Amino acid sequence: MAIIRCIVCSKRISNKAETCMHCGAIMKGSSEEQLERAAHLQKLKKNRRIQSFSFLAILAFVLGFFLYYFKPSDGIWRQVSIYLLAIGFIGYIVSRAWILYNKKK
């Protein structure tokens, strides 16, 4: 029994496994084309998750911006708006770096 990498998710599995225990890809009886298609779909799902994270970061930034300029200038709303601005900005930068990292893979 040898350890191989799943073609779809690249995790380590047994060469005698009929399905990948991580992603559920059927290894026995599947053609190379089906496995490549499943790998492509897995990559698309991962990219969508990262893009959703990026969108949420932009949304937090915009919400922080509006709270900063349209709410009273003192109190808890000012602190909340500053935290939202920071979280949104940092989240967006992290998600963009994550996208670039995944493109290089």
A tleap script that builds the chain and sets N, CA, C and O, in Angstrom:
source leaprc.protein.ff14SB
mol = sequence {
  NMET ALA ILE ILE ARG CYS ILE VAL CYS SER
  LYS ARG ILE SER ASN LYS ALA GLU THR CYS
  MET HIE CYS GLY ALA ILE MET LYS GLY SER
  SER GLU GLU GLN LEU GLU ARG ALA ALA HIE
  LEU GLN LYS LEU LYS LYS ASN ARG ARG ILE
  GLN SER PHE SER PHE LEU ALA ILE LEU ALA
  PHE VAL LEU GLY PHE PHE LEU TYR TYR PHE
  LYS PRO SER ASP GLY ILE TRP ARG GLN VAL
  SER ILE TYR LEU LEU ALA ILE GLY PHE ILE
  GLY TYR ILE VAL SER ARG ALA TRP ILE LEU
  TYR ASN LYS LYS CLYS
}
set mol.1.N position { 0.841 -1.174 0.000 }
set mol.1.CA position { 0.000 0.000 0.000 }
set mol.1.C position { 0.890 1.243 0.000 }
set mol.1.O position { 1.769 1.386 0.851 }
set mol.2.N position { 0.661 2.122 -0.941 }
set mol.2.CA position { 1.450 3.346 -1.063 }
set mol.2.C position { 0.558 4.552 -0.830 }
set mol.2.O position { -0.663 4.482 -0.977 }
set mol.3.N position { 1.181 5.643 -0.470 }
set mol.3.CA position { 0.472 6.903 -0.275 }
set mol.3.C position { 0.677 7.738 -1.534 }
set mol.3.O position { 1.804 7.961 -1.976 }
set mol.4.N position { -0.447 8.197 -2.103 }
set mol.4.CA position { -0.410 9.044 -3.299 }
set mol.4.C position { -1.157 10.336 -2.996 }
set mol.4.O position { -1.760 10.481 -1.932 }
set mol.5.N position { -1.115 11.252 -3.918 }
set mol.5.CA position { -1.861 12.505 -3.781 }
set mol.5.C position { -3.121 12.429 -4.630 }
set mol.5.O position { -3.104 11.964 -5.770 }
set mol.6.N position { -4.219 12.903 -4.034 }
set mol.6.CA position { -5.487 12.968 -4.772 }
set mol.6.C position { -5.329 13.973 -5.907 }
set mol.6.O position { -4.755 15.044 -5.712 }
set mol.7.N position { -5.823 13.640 -7.068 }
set mol.7.CA position { -5.718 14.524 -8.224 }
set mol.7.C position { -6.587 15.762 -8.050 }
set mol.7.O position { -6.267 16.828 -8.576 }
set mol.8.N position { -7.677 15.626 -7.318 }
set mol.8.CA position { -8.616 16.725 -7.159 }
set mol.8.C position { -8.165 17.717 -6.086 }
set mol.8.O position { -8.049 18.913 -6.353 }
set mol.9.N position { -7.912 17.219 -4.867 }
set mol.9.CA position { -7.615 18.129 -3.754 }
set mol.9.C position { -6.155 18.135 -3.328 }
set mol.9.O position { -5.779 18.932 -2.468 }
set mol.10.N position { -5.332 17.286 -3.890 }
set mol.10.CA position { -3.897 17.184 -3.610 }
set mol.10.C position { -3.573 16.760 -2.183 }
set mol.10.O position { -2.466 17.011 -1.706 }
set mol.11.N position { -4.507 16.127 -1.499 }
set mol.11.CA position { -4.230 15.605 -0.159 }
set mol.11.C position { -3.764 14.166 -0.278 }
set mol.11.O position { -4.012 13.507 -1.288 }
set mol.12.N position { -3.090 13.682 0.753 }
set mol.12.CA position { -2.514 12.341 0.719 }
set mol.12.C position { -3.575 11.290 1.031 }
set mol.12.O position { -4.317 11.398 2.007 }
set mol.13.N position { -3.628 10.260 0.164 }
set mol.13.CA position { -4.565 9.149 0.348 }
set mol.13.C position { -3.856 7.850 -0.025 }
set mol.13.O position { -2.761 7.862 -0.587 }
set mol.14.N position { -4.487 6.755 0.289 }
set mol.14.CA position { -3.961 5.443 -0.067 }
set mol.14.C position { -4.197 5.193 -1.554 }
set mol.14.O position { -5.176 5.671 -2.126 }
set mol.15.N position { -3.302 4.449 -2.164 }
set mol.15.CA position { -3.500 4.139 -3.578 }
set mol.15.C position { -4.601 3.093 -3.772 }
set mol.15.O position { -5.059 2.887 -4.896 }
set mol.16.N position { -5.027 2.437 -2.704 }
set mol.16.CA position { -6.095 1.452 -2.798 }
set mol.16.C position { -7.468 2.026 -2.469 }
set mol.16.O position { -8.470 1.314 -2.538 }
set mol.17.N position { -7.522 3.306 -2.112 }
set mol.17.CA position { -8.800 3.937 -1.774 }
set mol.17.C position { -9.643 4.104 -3.030 }
set mol.17.O position { -9.142 4.488 -4.087 }
set mol.18.N position { -10.927 3.808 -2.894 }
set mol.18.CA position { -11.835 3.975 -4.029 }
set mol.18.C position { -12.302 5.412 -4.160 }
set mol.18.O position { -12.554 5.891 -5.266 }
set mol.19.N position { -12.417 6.105 -3.027 }
set mol.19.CA position { -12.782 7.520 -3.024 }
set mol.19.C position { -11.831 8.279 -2.118 }
set mol.19.O position { -11.255 7.710 -1.191 }
set mol.20.N position { -11.672 9.549 -2.388 }
set mol.20.CA position { -10.843 10.402 -1.532 }
set mol.20.C position { -11.651 10.749 -0.286 }
set mol.20.O position { -12.782 11.222 -0.389 }
set mol.21.N position { -11.075 10.516 0.886 }
set mol.21.CA position { -11.802 10.788 2.115 }
set mol.21.C position { -11.887 12.283 2.412 }
set mol.21.O position { -12.652 12.684 3.290 }
set mol.22.N position { -11.124 13.118 1.707 }
set mol.22.CA position { -11.129 14.557 1.948 }
set mol.22.C position { -12.150 15.281 1.074 }
set mol.22.O position { -12.939 16.085 1.570 }
set mol.23.N position { -12.134 14.996 -0.213 }
set mol.23.CA position { -13.015 15.725 -1.133 }
set mol.23.C position { -14.129 14.865 -1.722 }
set mol.23.O position { -15.068 15.396 -2.316 }
set mol.24.N position { -14.039 13.543 -1.565 }
set mol.24.CA position { -15.078 12.658 -2.065 }
set mol.24.C position { -14.933 12.273 -3.528 }
set mol.24.O position { -15.849 11.679 -4.096 }
set mol.25.N position { -13.823 12.592 -4.143 }
set mol.25.CA position { -13.619 12.243 -5.550 }
set mol.25.C position { -13.517 10.721 -5.699 }
set mol.25.O position { -12.846 10.054 -4.912 }
set mol.26.N position { -14.182 10.194 -6.706 }
set mol.26.CA position { -14.163 8.758 -6.965 }
set mol.26.C position { -12.909 8.445 -7.775 }
set mol.26.O position { -12.758 8.900 -8.909 }
set mol.27.N position { -12.018 7.666 -7.179 }
set mol.27.CA position { -10.738 7.378 -7.812 }
set mol.27.C position { -10.831 6.162 -8.736 }
set mol.27.O position { -10.264 6.173 -9.829 }
set mol.28.N position { -11.525 5.137 -8.316 }
set mol.28.CA position { -11.641 3.917 -9.121 }
set mol.28.C position { -12.754 4.101 -10.155 }
set mol.28.O position { -13.866 4.498 -9.807 }
set mol.29.N position { -12.466 3.824 -11.378 }
set mol.29.CA position { -13.467 3.876 -12.432 }
set mol.29.C position { -13.661 5.261 -13.031 }
set mol.29.O position { -14.500 5.426 -13.917 }
set mol.30.N position { -12.920 6.249 -12.582 }
set mol.30.CA position { -13.043 7.594 -13.136 }
set mol.30.C position { -11.938 7.816 -14.163 }
set mol.30.O position { -10.800 7.380 -13.989 }
set mol.31.N position { -12.304 8.497 -15.222 }
set mol.31.CA position { -11.302 8.798 -16.240 }
set mol.31.C position { -10.489 10.019 -15.813 }
set mol.31.O position { -10.883 10.753 -14.906 }
set mol.32.N position { -9.380 10.221 -16.460 }
set mol.32.CA position { -8.528 11.370 -16.166 }
set mol.32.C position { -9.278 12.681 -16.400 }
set mol.32.O position { -9.108 13.646 -15.655 }
set mol.33.N position { -10.106 12.705 -17.439 }
set mol.33.CA position { -10.863 13.911 -17.761 }
set mol.33.C position { -11.842 14.256 -16.639 }
set mol.33.O position { -11.979 15.426 -16.281 }
set mol.34.N position { -12.520 13.259 -16.082 }
set mol.34.CA position { -13.451 13.503 -14.989 }
set mol.34.C position { -12.723 14.011 -13.746 }
set mol.34.O position { -13.211 14.908 -13.059 }
set mol.35.N position { -11.566 13.439 -13.462 }
set mol.35.CA position { -10.798 13.877 -12.305 }
set mol.35.C position { -10.258 15.295 -12.488 }
set mol.35.O position { -10.239 16.075 -11.536 }
set mol.36.N position { -9.821 15.633 -13.698 }
set mol.36.CA position { -9.348 16.985 -13.971 }
set mol.36.C position { -10.494 17.991 -13.860 }
set mol.36.O position { -10.308 19.096 -13.349 }
set mol.37.N position { -11.671 17.608 -14.336 }
set mol.37.CA position { -12.842 18.479 -14.233 }
set mol.37.C position { -13.200 18.719 -12.764 }
set mol.37.O position { -13.529 19.840 -12.377 }
set mol.38.N position { -13.134 17.666 -11.953 }
set mol.38.CA position { -13.418 17.798 -10.523 }
set mol.38.C position { -12.384 18.692 -9.837 }
set mol.38.O position { -12.732 19.473 -8.951 }
set mol.39.N position { -11.124 18.583 -10.238 }
set mol.39.CA position { -10.075 19.434 -9.675 }
set mol.39.C position { -10.312 20.897 -10.041 }
set mol.39.O position { -10.103 21.792 -9.223 }
set mol.40.N position { -10.746 21.127 -11.267 }
set mol.40.CA position { -11.027 22.483 -11.714 }
set mol.40.C position { -12.200 23.069 -10.928 }
set mol.40.O position { -12.153 24.234 -10.531 }
set mol.41.N position { -13.239 22.284 -10.701 }
set mol.41.CA position { -14.384 22.755 -9.922 }
set mol.41.C position { -13.990 23.057 -8.481 }
set mol.41.O position { -14.476 24.021 -7.890 }
set mol.42.N position { -13.117 22.241 -7.921 }
set mol.42.CA position { -12.636 22.466 -6.557 }
set mol.42.C position { -11.883 23.800 -6.471 }
set mol.42.O position { -12.040 24.544 -5.503 }
set mol.43.N position { -11.074 24.093 -7.477 }
set mol.43.CA position { -10.323 25.345 -7.500 }
set mol.43.C position { -11.254 26.541 -7.661 }
set mol.43.O position { -11.035 27.583 -7.043 }
set mol.44.N position { -12.287 26.400 -8.484 }
set mol.44.CA position { -13.258 27.482 -8.652 }
set mol.44.C position { -14.001 27.773 -7.356 }
set mol.44.O position { -14.241 28.934 -7.024 }
set mol.45.N position { -14.367 26.723 -6.620 }
set mol.45.CA position { -15.054 26.922 -5.338 }
set mol.45.C position { -14.165 27.666 -4.354 }
set mol.45.O position { -14.638 28.542 -3.630 }
set mol.46.N position { -12.903 27.332 -4.324 }
set mol.46.CA position { -11.972 28.002 -3.424 }
set mol.46.C position { -11.833 29.471 -3.806 }
set mol.46.O position { -11.811 30.334 -2.928 }
set mol.47.N position { -11.741 29.768 -5.087 }
set mol.47.CA position { -11.637 31.155 -5.539 }
set mol.47.C position { -12.897 31.943 -5.200 }
set mol.47.O position { -12.809 33.119 -4.845 }
set mol.48.N position { -14.054 31.325 -5.304 }
set mol.48.CA position { -15.308 32.002 -4.938 }
set mol.48.C position { -15.347 32.346 -3.458 }
set mol.48.O position { -15.825 33.414 -3.077 }
set mol.49.N position { -14.841 31.436 -2.617 }
set mol.49.CA position { -14.801 31.716 -1.178 }
set mol.49.C position { -13.904 32.919 -0.896 }
set mol.49.O position { -14.248 33.779 -0.085 }
set mol.50.N position { -12.771 32.976 -1.560 }
set mol.50.CA position { -11.856 34.094 -1.344 }
set mol.50.C position { -12.482 35.393 -1.843 }
set mol.50.O position { -12.340 36.429 -1.194 }
set mol.51.N position { -13.163 35.359 -2.970 }
set mol.51.CA position { -13.807 36.550 -3.491 }
set mol.51.C position { -14.950 37.007 -2.589 }
set mol.51.O position { -15.182 38.207 -2.447 }
set mol.52.N position { -15.659 36.072 -1.983 }
set mol.52.CA position { -16.706 36.431 -1.027 }
set mol.52.C position { -16.111 37.114 0.197 }
set mol.52.O position { -16.673 38.083 0.708 }
set mol.53.N position { -14.970 36.609 0.669 }
set mol.53.CA position { -14.273 37.242 1.782 }
set mol.53.C position { -13.852 38.657 1.409 }
set mol.53.O position { -13.969 39.575 2.220 }
set mol.54.N position { -13.366 38.834 0.196 }
set mol.54.CA position { -12.954 40.144 -0.280 }
set mol.54.C position { -14.142 41.106 -0.314 }
set mol.54.O position { -14.015 42.268 0.070 }
set mol.55.N position { -15.288 40.621 -0.773 }
set mol.55.CA position { -16.488 41.450 -0.820 }
set mol.55.C position { -16.929 41.859 0.581 }
set mol.55.O position { -17.310 43.010 0.796 }
set mol.56.N position { -16.881 40.937 1.531 }
set mol.56.CA position { -17.246 41.270 2.908 }
set mol.56.C position { -16.289 42.301 3.503 }
set mol.56.O position { -16.710 43.162 4.276 }
set mol.57.N position { -15.022 42.224 3.154 }
set mol.57.CA position { -14.059 43.206 3.634 }
set mol.57.C position { -14.373 44.589 3.068 }
set mol.57.O position { -14.300 45.584 3.789 }
set mol.58.N position { -14.721 44.658 1.788 }
set mol.58.CA position { -15.091 45.936 1.181 }
set mol.58.C position { -16.348 46.481 1.837 }
set mol.58.O position { -16.441 47.680 2.099 }
set mol.59.N position { -17.309 45.619 2.102 }
set mol.59.CA position { -18.547 46.024 2.753 }
set mol.59.C position { -18.280 46.587 4.148 }
set mol.59.O position { -18.874 47.596 4.528 }
set mol.60.N position { -17.394 45.948 4.914 }
set mol.60.CA position { -17.036 46.453 6.238 }
set mol.60.C position { -16.370 47.822 6.129 }
set mol.60.O position { -16.643 48.712 6.935 }
set mol.61.N position { -15.512 47.991 5.154 }
set mol.61.CA position { -14.834 49.277 4.963 }
set mol.61.C position { -15.830 50.381 4.633 }
set mol.61.O position { -15.758 51.470 5.202 }
set mol.62.N position { -16.755 50.110 3.722 }
set mol.62.CA position { -17.751 51.111 3.329 }
set mol.62.C position { -18.667 51.446 4.503 }
set mol.62.O position { -18.990 52.615 4.717 }
set mol.63.N position { -19.085 50.447 5.259 }
set mol.63.CA position { -19.923 50.682 6.425 }
set mol.63.C position { -19.183 51.532 7.450 }
set mol.63.O position { -19.767 52.446 8.032 }
set mol.64.N position { -17.914 51.243 7.676 }
set mol.64.CA position { -17.100 52.056 8.582 }
set mol.64.C position { -16.969 53.487 8.103 }
set mol.64.O position { -17.006 54.425 8.900 }
set mol.65.N position { -16.816 53.649 6.804 }
set mol.65.CA position { -16.708 55.002 6.225 }
set mol.65.C position { -17.984 55.800 6.484 }
set mol.65.O position { -17.926 56.951 6.915 }
set mol.66.N position { -19.135 55.183 6.217 }
set mol.66.CA position { -20.401 55.883 6.428 }
set mol.66.C position { -20.649 56.173 7.903 }
set mol.66.O position { -21.149 57.245 8.242 }
set mol.67.N position { -20.313 55.254 8.770 }
set mol.67.CA position { -20.476 55.513 10.195 }
set mol.67.C position { -19.553 56.642 10.659 }
set mol.67.O position { -19.933 57.446 11.510 }
set mol.68.N position { -18.372 56.700 10.113 }
set mol.68.CA position { -17.402 57.721 10.513 }
set mol.68.C position { -17.876 59.122 10.129 }
set mol.68.O position { -17.705 60.069 10.897 }
set mol.69.N position { -18.464 59.254 8.955 }
set mol.69.CA position { -18.828 60.583 8.477 }
set mol.69.C position { -20.271 60.982 8.721 }
set mol.69.O position { -20.582 62.170 8.633 }
set mol.70.N position { -21.171 60.053 9.024 }
set mol.70.CA position { -22.575 60.418 9.158 }
set mol.70.C position { -23.173 60.161 10.534 }
set mol.70.O position { -24.367 60.392 10.728 }
set mol.71.N position { -22.399 59.700 11.472 }
set mol.71.CA position { -22.868 59.526 12.850 }
set mol.71.C position { -22.261 60.620 13.716 }
set mol.71.O position { -21.348 61.317 13.273 }
set mol.72.N position { -22.749 60.784 14.942 }
set mol.72.CA position { -22.153 61.797 15.834 }
set mol.72.C position { -20.651 61.585 15.991 }
set mol.72.O position { -20.163 60.457 15.929 }
set mol.73.N position { -19.932 62.669 16.192 }
set mol.73.CA position { -18.474 62.618 16.165 }
set mol.73.C position { -17.837 62.033 17.415 }
set mol.73.O position { -16.625 61.818 17.424 }
set mol.74.N position { -18.587 61.769 18.457 }
set mol.74.CA position { -17.984 61.177 19.640 }
set mol.74.C position { -18.814 59.974 20.092 }
set mol.74.O position { -19.942 59.773 19.641 }
set mol.75.N position { -18.247 59.204 20.964 }
set mol.75.CA position { -18.966 58.059 21.488 }
set mol.75.C position { -18.516 56.758 20.859 }
set mol.75.O position { -17.479 56.676 20.201 }
set mol.76.N position { -19.322 55.759 21.084 }
set mol.76.CA position { -18.968 54.404 20.649 }
set mol.76.C position { -19.024 54.242 19.134 }
set mol.76.O position { -18.300 53.417 18.577 }
set mol.77.N position { -19.877 55.022 18.455 }
set mol.77.CA position { -19.981 54.878 17.000 }
set mol.77.C position { -18.688 55.245 16.298 }
set mol.77.O position { -18.351 54.672 15.262 }
set mol.78.N position { -17.961 56.205 16.865 }
set mol.78.CA position { -16.686 56.596 16.275 }
set mol.78.C position { -15.679 55.437 16.372 }
set mol.78.O position { -14.958 55.152 15.415 }
set mol.79.N position { -15.640 54.778 17.532 }
set mol.79.CA position { -14.744 53.642 17.707 }
set mol.79.C position { -15.130 52.479 16.796 }
set mol.79.O position { -14.267 51.843 16.191 }
set mol.80.N position { -16.424 52.208 16.703 }
set mol.80.CA position { -16.900 51.129 15.833 }
set mol.80.C position { -16.531 51.418 14.390 }
set mol.80.O position { -16.095 50.522 13.667 }
set mol.81.N position { -16.699 52.651 13.970 }
set mol.81.CA position { -16.379 52.995 12.575 }
set mol.81.C position { -14.884 52.838 12.294 }
set mol.81.O position { -14.504 52.367 11.222 }
set mol.82.N position { -14.041 53.225 13.240 }
set mol.82.CA position { -12.594 53.076 13.042 }
set mol.82.C position { -12.210 51.604 12.958 }
set mol.82.O position { -11.388 51.220 12.125 }
set mol.83.N position { -12.806 50.773 13.824 }
set mol.83.CA position { -12.517 49.338 13.774 }
set mol.83.C position { -12.998 48.720 12.464 }
set mol.83.O position { -12.312 47.880 11.883 }
set mol.84.N position { -14.174 49.133 12.001 }
set mol.84.CA position { -14.674 48.607 10.722 }
set mol.84.C position { -13.785 49.031 9.559 }
set mol.84.O position { -13.523 48.239 8.654 }
set mol.85.N position { -13.327 50.262 9.580 }
set mol.85.CA position { -12.410 50.716 8.531 }
set mol.85.C position { -11.129 49.878 8.528 }
set mol.85.O position { -10.659 49.451 7.473 }
set mol.86.N position { -10.576 49.652 9.709 }
set mol.86.CA position { -9.333 48.878 9.794 }
set mol.86.C position { -9.549 47.432 9.378 }
set mol.86.O position { -8.755 46.884 8.614 }
set mol.87.N position { -10.613 46.807 9.869 }
set mol.87.CA position { -10.902 45.408 9.522 }
set mol.87.C position { -11.149 45.270 8.019 }
set mol.87.O position { -10.658 44.335 7.386 }
set mol.88.N position { -11.909 46.200 7.459 }
set mol.88.CA position { -12.189 46.150 6.026 }
set mol.88.C position { -10.951 46.320 5.182 }
set mol.88.O position { -10.759 45.600 4.203 }
set mol.89.N position { -10.100 47.275 5.554 }
set mol.89.CA position { -8.883 47.522 4.785 }
set mol.89.C position { -7.923 46.341 4.867 }
set mol.89.O position { -7.418 45.871 3.848 }
set mol.90.N position { -7.676 45.866 6.080 }
set mol.90.CA position { -6.751 44.740 6.253 }
set mol.90.C position { -7.314 43.473 5.608 }
set mol.90.O position { -6.574 42.721 4.974 }
set mol.91.N position { -8.612 43.234 5.765 }
set mol.91.CA position { -9.238 42.063 5.151 }
set mol.91.C position { -9.129 42.082 3.635 }
set mol.91.O position { -8.900 41.046 3.011 }
set mol.92.N position { -9.294 43.256 3.045 }
set mol.92.CA position { -9.191 43.362 1.594 }
set mol.92.C position { -7.765 43.081 1.123 }
set mol.92.O position { -7.566 42.358 0.147 }
set mol.93.N position { -6.785 43.643 1.803 }
set mol.93.CA position { -5.380 43.416 1.435 }
set mol.93.C position { -5.029 41.931 1.565 }
set mol.93.O position { -4.372 41.364 0.691 }
set mol.94.N position { -5.468 41.310 2.657 }
set mol.94.CA position { -5.194 39.883 2.867 }
set mol.94.C position { -5.856 39.036 1.780 }
set mol.94.O position { -5.240 38.108 1.256 }
set mol.95.N position { -7.092 39.348 1.444 }
set mol.95.CA position { -7.784 38.546 0.421 }
set mol.95.C position { -7.130 38.702 -0.949 }
set mol.95.O position { -7.048 37.731 -1.701 }
set mol.96.N position { -6.668 39.891 -1.283 }
set mol.96.CA position { -5.989 40.084 -2.566 }
set mol.96.C position { -4.664 39.322 -2.612 }
set mol.96.O position { -4.316 38.729 -3.633 }
set mol.97.N position { -3.931 39.342 -1.502 }
set mol.97.CA position { -2.678 38.577 -1.441 }
set mol.97.C position { -2.963 37.086 -1.548 }
set mol.97.O position { -2.210 36.352 -2.187 }
set mol.98.N position { -4.044 36.640 -0.925 }
set mol.98.CA position { -4.451 35.237 -0.984 }
set mol.98.C position { -4.797 34.835 -2.410 }
set mol.98.O position { -4.437 33.742 -2.848 }
set mol.99.N position { -5.486 35.696 -3.133 }
set mol.99.CA position { -5.837 35.424 -4.527 }
set mol.99.C position { -4.568 35.310 -5.381 }
set mol.99.O position { -4.449 34.400 -6.201 }
set mol.100.N position { -3.625 36.235 -5.186 }
set mol.100.CA position { -2.370 36.168 -5.942 }
set mol.100.C position { -1.596 34.901 -5.620 }
set mol.100.O position { -1.015 34.290 -6.516 }
set mol.101.N position { -1.579 34.499 -4.365 }
set mol.101.CA position { -0.898 33.267 -3.969 }
set mol.101.C position { -1.520 32.057 -4.654 }
set mol.101.O position { -0.807 31.170 -5.123 }
set mol.102.N position { -2.854 32.019 -4.713 }
set mol.102.CA position { -3.536 30.881 -5.350 }
set mol.102.C position { -3.347 30.850 -6.857 }
set mol.102.O position { -3.373 29.775 -7.456 }
set mol.103.N position { -3.156 32.001 -7.479 }
set mol.103.CA position { -2.916 32.018 -8.928 }
set mol.103.C position { -1.551 31.455 -9.269 }
set mol.103.O position { -1.368 30.876 -10.339 }
set mol.104.N position { -0.576 31.621 -8.358 }
set mol.104.CA position { 0.769 31.121 -8.614 }
set mol.104.C position { 0.862 29.614 -8.460 }
set mol.104.O position { 1.778 28.995 -9.001 }
set mol.105.N position { -0.075 29.010 -7.727 }
set mol.105.CA position { -0.038 27.558 -7.501 }
set mol.105.C position { -0.208 26.831 -8.787 }
set mol.105.O position { -0.205 25.600 -8.806 }
savepdb mol mol.pdb
quit
